[in-house]
Amino acid sequence: PLMRLTSHTLKSYDFPADNILIIENDQSCYSLPKMPNTIAISGGGKNVAWLFESCLLNKNLAYWGDIDADGFF
């Protein structure tokens, strides 16, 4: 599923999957194939402070950004 939540909500969200994809570009999120046990979070280019929260300690994280300033955060 594709999710877009505020950083405040993300800090305490109980993610119902083991794999979390942070995708900088909305269009890339819409192009993702279905992946079991995986959640994609869109808009991560400049909004990454929540990545250090305890709710993600036991999760597999991956980030994908395109080749522009926001994608390199």
C-alpha positions as CSV (number, residue, x, y, z in Angstrom):
1,P,0.0,0.0,0.0
2,L,1.0,3.6,-0.6
3,M,0.9,5.8,2.5
4,R,1.2,9.6,3.0
5,L,1.2,10.6,6.7
6,T,2.6,13.6,8.5
7,S,5.9,13.3,10.2
8,H,4.2,13.6,13.6
9,T,2.0,10.6,12.8
10,L,4.9,8.6,11.4
11,K,6.8,9.0,14.6
12,S,4.3,6.8,16.5
13,Y,2.7,4.8,13.7
14,D,2.6,1.0,14.2
15,F,3.7,-0.2,10.7
16,P,1.8,-3.4,9.8
17,A,4.7,-4.6,7.6
18,D,8.3,-5.6,8.1
19,N,9.6,-3.8,5.0
20,I,9.3,0.0,4.7
21,L,10.2,1.8,1.4
22,I,10.7,5.5,1.6
23,I,10.1,6.9,-1.9
24,E,11.0,10.5,-2.7
25,N,8.8,10.8,-5.7
26,D,5.0,10.1,-5.8
27,Q,5.1,8.8,-9.4
28,S,7.6,6.2,-8.4
29,C,5.3,5.0,-5.6
30,Y,2.4,4.6,-8.0
31,S,4.7,2.5,-10.3
32,L,5.7,0.0,-7.6
33,P,4.6,-3.6,-8.0
34,K,2.7,-5.3,-5.2
35,M,5.2,-6.5,-2.7
36,P,4.2,-8.8,0.3
37,N,4.8,-7.5,3.8
38,T,5.9,-4.1,2.4
39,I,4.7,-0.5,2.8
40,A,5.8,2.4,0.6
41,I,5.8,5.9,2.1
42,S,5.9,8.7,-0.4
43,G,7.4,12.2,0.0
44,G,10.5,11.2,1.9
45,G,13.0,13.6,0.2
46,K,13.1,16.2,2.9
47,N,11.0,14.5,5.6
48,V,13.3,12.0,7.2
49,A,13.7,13.0,10.8
50,W,11.1,10.4,11.9
51,L,13.4,7.6,10.5
52,F,15.2,7.5,13.9
53,E,12.1,6.6,15.9
54,S,11.8,3.4,17.9
55,C,8.8,2.2,15.8
56,L,11.3,1.4,13.0
57,L,14.0,-0.4,15.0
58,N,12.9,-3.9,13.9
59,K,12.0,-2.9,10.3
60,N,13.9,-3.3,7.0
61,L,14.2,0.2,5.6
62,A,15.1,1.2,2.0
63,Y,15.1,4.7,0.4
64,W,14.7,5.5,-3.2
65,G,15.2,9.0,-4.6
66,D,15.5,10.2,-8.1
67,I,18.4,12.3,-9.4
68,D,17.5,15.8,-8.3
69,A,18.3,17.8,-5.2
70,D,15.4,16.3,-3.2
71,G,16.3,12.8,-4.2
72,F,19.8,13.1,-2.7
73,F,18.5,14.7,0.6
